[in-house]
Amino acid sequence: MIARAPGKVVVSGAYAVLEGAPAIVTAVDRYVTADTSRPPHFTTPEVRAALGERTAPWFDATPLRDGDEKLGLGSSAAILVASLGAVLAEETAFDGDADLRKAVLDRAIVAHRVAQGGGSGVDVATSTLGGTIAARRDGDLLRTHAVVLPRELHLALLAAGVPASTSALVAKVNAAKSASRADYDAVMERLFRAADEAERGFETGSAELIVAALALQLVGLTDLGRLAGASIVTPEVARLSAHAGREGAVVLPAGAGGGDIAIYAGIAPPSAELRRAFDAERHRTLDVRFGVRGLHQIPRENAVG
């Protein structure tokens, strides 16, 4: 059995989602492929947590990498979702991909949290469900619903080619939370409000509200990075966002930050001048589509690789 699961981009709600704020996450057309007919060359901790003693499938995650480096598109989640989906589909004849996704979602979220020692689960949910979702933690539960990317909202994904460790960044933020709780709470309150505003923008289809809310999140993420001594917003992203701000747009980390990927959001595409600034700051534009299909089975004759 062959299954595919997409990578993801966190558009809104980074870090604040861990405290119960809504995140907006979209699937991108960079897919992991898993095939139960081929022996695995490697089994990730997340897949081992999901499958236990069962044999893991072979997988190909090269579309979510740049050479030897991860692009920052949630490869561990996509590998897990594709692998678990392929194994379950091999064992059970599901009545379409929607039923397969239901069978995978909760099991994959639990396995990912076990292997990584926590996490929001939004990357797993997006790789499983696809499209663009609003996701909010409710205790150990993750509640999601589909939202639509407004036509007036222009997004561009930027890759810096600098590897970043989400777990290391989150560890620094958690240390700051323990050491300076009042300061942490003040920053998180602002991020929480901005995440709520972004969700409202997606619910109402207001690109202007979304861009304004993301600009507030950039400020909050910058303050959180200073508090934690972590490079959440890199100097390159800060300079690009200052430039984008002059065009009524924003550039901010697409997730935990640290320099791997960033996202441009505006009510118009980036200008030629801004695109030259992307190049000058060594942030190349990735050719991706947003809001794509989630976990799905594919006929073997259509598989590549």
C-alpha positions in Angstrom: 0.0 0.0 0.0 1.2 3.5 -0.9 0.2 6.6 1.0 1.2 10.3 0.8 1.1 13.1 3.3 1.9 16.8 2.8 4.2 19.1 4.7 2.8 22.1 6.5 3.4 25.8 7.2 2.3 27.5 10.4 0.9 30.8 9.2 -0.3 32.1 12.6 -0.1 31.2 16.3 3.4 29.9 16.7 4.3 29.3 20.4 0.9 30.8 21.5 -0.8 27.6 20.3 1.0 25.7 23.1 -0.8 27.9 25.6 -4.3 27.4 24.0 -4.3 30.1 21.3 -5.6 29.2 17.8 -3.1 28.4 15.1 -3.6 28.7 11.4 -1.8 26.0 9.5 -1.8 25.1 5.8 -0.7 22.0 3.9 1.8 22.5 1.1 2.4 20.4 -2.0 5.6 18.8 -0.8 4.7 15.2 0.0 6.2 12.3 1.9 5.5 8.9 0.2 5.3 5.7 2.2 5.2 2.2 0.7 4.5 -1.0 2.6 5.9 -3.2 -0.2 9.4 -1.9 0.4 11.6 -2.4 3.4 12.4 0.7 5.4 15.8 2.3 5.1 15.2 4.1 8.4 12.5 4.2 11.0 11.8 7.5 12.8 11.1 7.6 16.5 7.6 8.9 15.8 6.8 6.0 13.5 8.2 3.5 16.0 6.0 5.0 18.7 2.9 4.6 16.4 3.6 1.1 15.1 5.3 -0.6 18.0 6.5 -4.0 16.8 4.9 -3.8 13.4 7.2 -3.4 10.4 7.5 0.2 9.2 7.2 1.0 5.5 9.8 2.5 3.3 9.4 6.3 2.9 10.7 9.1 0.8 10.8 12.6 2.4 13.2 14.2 -0.1 10.6 16.8 -1.2 10.7 18.2 2.3 14.4 18.5 2.3 17.1 20.7 0.7 20.0 18.3 0.2 20.9 17.0 3.6 18.9 19.7 5.5 15.3 19.8 6.4 13.3 22.7 5.0 11.3 23.1 8.1 8.0 21.9 6.6 7.1 19.4 9.4 8.9 16.3 7.9 8.7 14.2 11.1 4.9 14.7 11.1 4.5 14.0 7.4 6.6 10.8 7.6 4.6 9.6 10.5 1.2 10.3 8.9 2.2 8.8 5.6 3.8 5.7 7.2 0.9 5.1 9.6 -1.6 5.7 6.8 0.1 3.1 4.5 0.2 0.5 7.3 -3.4 1.0 8.3 -4.6 1.0 4.7 -2.7 -2.3 4.2 -4.6 -3.8 7.1 -8.1 -2.4 6.5 -10.1 -1.5 3.5 -11.2 2.0 4.3 -14.2 3.6 2.6 -12.2 6.4 1.1 -9.4 8.8 2.3 -11.7 10.6 4.8 -12.1 7.4 6.8 -8.3 6.7 6.6 -7.7 10.2 8.0 -10.0 9.6 10.9 -8.2 6.4 11.7 -4.8 8.0 11.6 -5.3 11.4 13.2 -5.5 10.8 16.9 -3.1 7.9 16.9 -0.5 10.0 15.0 -0.9 13.0 17.4 -0.3 10.7 20.4 2.7 9.0 18.8 4.2 12.3 17.8 3.8 13.7 21.3 5.3 10.6 22.9 8.3 10.6 20.6 9.0 14.3 21.0 8.0 14.8 24.6 5.0 17.0 23.9 3.9 19.4 21.2 0.7 20.9 19.9 -0.1 18.4 17.3 -0.9 21.0 14.6 1.7 19.7 12.2 0.3 16.1 12.4 -3.3 17.4 12.0 -2.4 19.4 8.9 -0.5 16.5 7.3 -3.5 14.3 8.0 -6.4 16.6 7.1 -4.8 18.8 4.5 -6.2 22.1 3.4 -5.9 25.0 5.8 -7.1 24.5 9.4 -7.6 26.5 12.5 -6.4 24.4 15.5 -6.7 25.0 19.2 -5.5 22.9 22.1 -8.1 21.9 24.7 -6.1 20.0 27.3 -4.8 17.0 25.6 -7.3 17.4 22.8 -6.7 19.3 19.6 -9.8 20.8 18.1 -9.7 21.7 14.4 -11.9 23.1 11.7 -11.3 24.1 8.1 -10.7 27.7 7.1 -10.2 29.3 3.7 -7.2 31.3 2.6 -8.7 34.6 1.4 -8.2 35.3 -2.3 -6.9 38.8 -1.4 -4.2 37.3 0.9 -0.9 36.7 -0.9 1.5 34.3 0.7 5.0 33.4 -0.3 7.2 30.8 1.5 10.9 31.7 2.0 13.7 29.3 2.7 17.0 30.5 4.3 18.7 27.1 4.1 19.7 27.5 7.8 18.8 24.4 9.9 16.8 25.2 13.0 15.9 23.0 15.9 12.3 23.5 17.1 12.9 21.4 20.2 15.9 23.6 21.2 14.0 26.8 20.6 11.0 25.6 22.6 13.3 24.4 25.4 14.7 28.0 25.7 11.2 29.4 25.7 10.1 27.0 28.4 13.2 27.9 30.5 12.3 31.6 30.2 8.7 30.8 31.2 10.0 29.2 34.4 12.6 31.9 35.2 10.6 35.0 34.3 6.9 34.0 34.5 5.5 37.5 34.7 7.4 38.7 31.6 6.6 35.5 29.7 2.9 35.9 30.5 2.9 39.5 29.3 4.5 38.5 26.0 2.2 35.5 25.6 -0.9 37.6 26.3 0.0 39.8 23.3 0.7 36.8 21.1 -2.6 35.2 22.2 -4.6 38.3 21.3 -2.9 38.5 17.9 -3.6 34.8 17.2 -7.2 35.4 18.0 -7.3 38.4 15.6 -5.7 36.3 12.9 -8.3 33.5 13.3 -11.0 36.2 13.1 -9.5 37.4 9.9 -9.6 33.9 8.4 -13.1 33.4 9.6 -14.3 36.7 8.0 -12.1 36.5 4.9 -10.3 39.8 5.8 -6.8 39.8 4.4 -6.1 43.2 5.9 -7.0 41.9 9.4 -4.8 38.8 8.9 -1.8 40.9 7.8 -2.2 43.3 10.7 -2.5 40.4 13.2 0.6 38.7 11.8 2.5 42.0 12.1 1.6 42.0 15.8 2.7 38.4 16.1 6.1 39.4 14.6 6.5 41.9 17.4 5.5 39.4 20.0 7.8 36.7 18.6 10.7 39.2 18.6 10.0 40.0 22.3 9.7 36.3 23.1 13.1 35.6 21.5 14.7 38.4 23.5 13.3 37.0 26.7 14.4 33.5 26.0 17.7 34.3 24.5 16.6 32.5 21.3 16.9 33.5 17.7 13.2 33.1 16.9 13.2 36.1 14.6 16.5 36.2 12.8 18.1 39.5 11.9 17.5 38.7 8.2 13.8 38.2 8.8 13.6 41.4 10.9 15.1 43.4 8.0 12.9 41.7 5.4 9.8 42.5 7.5 10.8 46.1 7.9 11.1 46.3 4.1 7.7 44.5 3.7 6.1 46.8 6.2 6.7 49.7 3.8 4.5 47.7 1.3 1.8 47.0 3.8 3.0 43.4 4.3 4.9 41.3 6.8 7.6 38.7 6.8 7.7 36.5 9.9 8.9 33.0 11.0 6.7 30.2 9.6 6.6 28.3 12.8 9.2 28.2 15.6 11.7 30.4 13.8 15.4 30.2 14.0 16.1 30.8 10.3 14.9 27.8 8.3 11.7 29.1 6.7 9.7 32.4 6.8 6.4 33.5 5.3 5.5 36.7 3.4 1.9 37.8 3.8 0.4 40.8 2.1 -2.6 42.1 0.3 -0.5 42.3 -2.9 2.4 40.1 -4.1 5.9 41.1 -3.1 7.3 43.9 -5.3 10.3 43.4 -7.5 12.3 45.5 -5.0 11.2 43.2 -2.1 12.1 40.1 -4.1 15.6 41.5 -4.7 15.7 42.0 -0.9 14.8 38.3 -0.4 17.8 37.4 -2.6 20.1 39.8 -0.8 19.2 38.2 2.5 19.6 34.8 1.0 15.9 33.8 1.4 14.8 32.0 -1.7 11.2 31.7 -2.6 10.0 28.1 -2.6 7.6 27.1 -5.3 4.6 25.7 -3.3 0.9 25.6 -3.4 -1.0 26.1 -0.1 -4.1 24.4 1.2 -3.5 21.1 -0.7 -4.9 17.6 -0.2 -4.0 15.8 3.0 -3.2 12.1 3.6 -4.3 9.9 0.7 -3.7 6.6 -0.9 -2.4 6.4 -4.4 -2.5 3.7 -7.1 0.8 1.9 -7.3 1.1 2.6 -11.0 1.1 6.4 -10.2 3.9 6.2 -7.7 7.3 7.6 -8.5 10.5 6.6 -6.8 
